[in-house]
C-alpha cells in the first residue's frame, strides 16, 4: 500500500465529481479516489454511473475476459456491433483503472490483462467482420469443407502480451490460401474477400462513434506499408519477406503473434516467418541496424522537442526493448527458447541461458516494470497515448501520489536513476551510434583501399611487407569472384584496416596473414560475420592470436564460421569443461531443441562438437592443457556425443517400432564399445571413431509398438540410425567418421550383435590382430550389466594362454604389413606413426605384452591405454623399469610431435634427427621382446 496521504487538491476534485455523479449518496473512499485520479474514469462514470456499483462488486483477483459480442454475428447490425465493442472497452478499462490506480495492482498483471481484453475485442471484431462478409460474398472453403479464416497478427506490445493502457494497435492481416469463395450470389477472389473482411474489422475498431473508439488501428507495419495491399496471402508474405524484407521488419516481426482462437494455420505461418526473423547462425548484423533505428528515434525526439519521455528518451522503455530484442535476434536462431514475442519471457530465458547475468536480468526487469508502471499511470489519467512526464499540477500530483511521494519533484530522482541504469545496459549490449574513430593511423586504410601493403612501411619490416603484398593481392583476386553485396563491401572496407593493424601489432608473418584472410574469404558473402569481427575488436584480437597458434584452428574456423561466436568470451574460450561435465552439458544443450526436428538435432550435435573442440584446441595451443589432458577432453567429448546420439536414435526408433521387451529409456539393452584411439583415451582432433555395437536381447522377441519388429532388427536399425547421425554430411560437415570394421566378421558381419555372440566369436573365430585390438577396447556407453559383462569377456579373451612363438609371428607379420602399406618414412624424414621405432611399434609391443603374459598376470588387463599398461607391465616384472621409462618417454614425445603437427597441418613426418636417439631405444626393445 502507498504510505502517503491522498493530496488535498485531488481529494477536493474527487468530492466534487462524486457530488456531480452520485449526489447525496454516501461517499465511497475508493471510488472517490478513482474519480480524483482519472479524468477518463470520470467521463465513463458520467455516462454510465451504474458501473461504479459494478466496480465495487468485482473480486479483486478476478481477471475474467468475457466475449465482447453476445448476439448472433450474422444478424448483428454494424451499429449494434460497434456499440457493444466500445461499451465493453469502457467497462473493462474502467476495471483496469480500478485495479491500478486504487488497488495498486502489479504492472505485469495489468499489462497482461489489458492484452487479453484487447485480443478478445479484436477477435470478436474479426469474427463479426468475417460473418458479415460471408453473408454478402460466400466463403473460401478448404478441402474439409471449413471456412478459411483471416489471421490477424498482433504486433509490438500487443504481440508480446504486454500492451499498455492507451495504445495504438499495430496489426497485419494475412490469409492461408488463394481459394475463391463459395455460397454467395457470385464467387469472389480471395484477395477481394479478405480485403472486405479487413476493412470491416478496421472500421469496427477504429471508427469514432458516439460511444467513442475501441482502438486506433495502425496498419503501417504490413508489407509495403501504406502503399501495400491491406491483406496478403501466406505465399505472398513469404515472397515479400524473403526478397524485400528489411532489418527493421525483422525486428517488428519478432513481436508478431496470431490473435484469437488457435487454428491449424498458426503453426504454418510461424514456420514461414521463422527463417526471416531468426538466423540459424549467431547474427550480429542486428547490432548496427538497431543502433541506426535508435539513432533515428533520437533524431525524431530532438526534432519534436520531446523532453522527459520515459519511452523514447535515453534509458527509456524502448532501450530495454532494444537490449532484449537485439539479444533475441542474435541468439534466437540457435536458442529456440528466445523465440518469444514477450519481453518478460525473453529476459527470463536470457538469464536461464546465462547470456544476461542474473543480476543484470533482475535489474533490467525491475527497471522495465517501473517505467511501464509510470507509463500505465500517465495514460490512465486521460486515456491518452503519452509517455511524457506531466507538466500540469494535477497530473503531477497524481503521479507523485501513485509513486509514493508527497511531491512530484521527489519522483524525478527515482525515474532518473532507473533510466540511467537502463542506458548503461543499452550501451553495453547495443552501443551508441557507431563512431568512425579508430585506434590506428590512416596508412592501414590506404593499404587496404589501394591494395598496397608498402603503405605500412614503418609498421613492419620491408621484407614482411613484400610477402604481405603477395598474400593481399591473391586475396583480392579471390574476392572479386565472390558475390559480396554493397553492405558487405562497406563492412569489409572498415574491417580490413582494423585487421591489418591487429596483425601488424603481432609482427605477423605472411603465413598468419594468409590463415586469417582464408577465414575472411570464407565469410565475405556472409555480412553478419564481417560485422561480428568489425563490431567486436576483442573477437578480432582472439582470432589473430588463435590463428597464430594453430593452422588447424584457423582452418577449423574457416570451415565452420559459426565458431567465431565462441571468440567473444575469452574466459570461456580458454577454459574447457571439466571432464565429467560434457555429458551434462550436451543434455542441457538439447533441452532447447525440439524433439522431432531431426535436421536441427544433427546440426546441434555437430555444433556442440565444433564448439568444444575449439575450446580444447584454444587451451591446448596456449599451453593451458597438456597433451594427455587434451586427449582426455577430446575423448570425454566424443563419449558425450555418442551417448546423446544413442538417446536420439533410440527415441526415433521407439517412436516407430516401440521398445524391445523389458527395455526402456534408462535400460536400452544396447552398448557401444570403443576401440583404438577412443578406447585407449588418445583421441586427436581429427580422429575417427572405431566402434562396435552390441546388445543383450534375444533376437526373436518382438518390440512393443504398433509396428512390431524383432529385437535383432530393432538393434540393427538403431545402429544404422546411429551411423546416419554420424556420417551424414550436413552444412556443418560430418559428426565423426565412424569405422565399424572391427566388429565380428568385419564388413560382412552384423552391425549390432548380441554380446554373447560377440564373446563366442572372440573365442572361436577372431584373429590375433582382433585380440590385439581388444586390449585397447573400452565400453563407452551401456548400462552397468552390459559394462560388467563386457569387462568379463574382454578379460577372459585377453587372458587366454597363447603359444609365444606363434603370437610373435602374428604380431610381427601384421606390423610389417602395416608398415609396407602405410609408412611414409624416408632417409631424412621420420614417420611418427608408422616409422621403425614409431608410435605404432610401441603400441604393438604393448599389445604383445598383454596377450603374451595376461594368462599369468591378469593385472595387465586393467587398463586400455598404453601408458598405464606399460606401468602395469613394469610392476608385474614383464619389462624392466628402464624399458618402461624409455618406451613411455618416447611414446609421449612422439605423440607430442604428432599432436603439434596436427595443430599446424604438417602431416605426420618430422626431421629424423629430432627423434633418432629415442626411436633407437624402441628398436632395441622391439628386438629384445619380439626379435
Buried (B, 14 or more C-beta within 10 A) or exposed (E): EEEBEBBEEBBEBBBEBBEEBBEEEEEBEEBBBBBBBBBBBBBBBEEBEEBBEEBEEEEEEEBEBEEBBEEEBEEBEBEEBBBBBBBBBBBBBBBBBBBBBBEEBEBBEBBBBBBBBBBBBBBBBBBBBBBBBBBEBBBBBBEEEEBBBBBBBBBBBBBBBBBBBBBBBBBBBBBBEBBBBBEBEEBBEBBEBBBBBBBBBBBBBBBEEEBBBBBEBBBEBBBEEEEBBBBBBBEBBBBBBEEEBEBBBBBBBBBBBBBBEEBEBBEEBBEBBBEBBBBBBBBBBBBBBBBBBBEEBBEEBEEEEBEEBBBBBBBBBBBBBBBBBBBBBBBBBBBBBBBBBBBBBBBBBBBBBEBBEEEBBEBBBEBBBBBBBBBBBBBBBBBEBBBBBBEEEBBBBBBBBBBBBEEBEEBBEBBEEBBEBBBEBBBEBBBEEBEEEBEBEEBBBBBBEEBBBEBBEEBBEEEBBEBBBEBBEEBEEEBEEEEBEEBBBEBBEBBBBBBBBBBBEEEBBBBBBBBBBBBBBBBBBBBBBBBBBBBBBEBBBBBBBBBBBBBBBBBBBBBBBBBBBBBBEBEBBBEBBEBEEBBEBBEEBBEBBEEEEEEBBBBBBBBBBBBBBBBBBBBBBBEBBEBBBBBBBBBBBBBBBBBBBBBBBBBBBBEBBBBBEEBEEEBBBBBBBBBBBBBBBBBBBEBBBBBBBBBBBEBEBBBBBEEEBBBBBBBBBBBBBBBBBBEEEEEBEBBBEBBBEBBBEEEEBBBBBBBEBBBBBBEEEBEBBBBBBBBBBBBBBBBEEBBEBBBEBBBBBBBEEBEEEEBBEBBBEBBEEBBEEEBBBEEEBBBBBBBBBBBBBBBBBBBBBBBBBBEEBBEBBEBBBBBBBBBBBBBBEBBEEEBBBBBBEBBBBBBBBBBBBBBBEBEBBBEBEEBEEBBBBBBBBBEEBBE
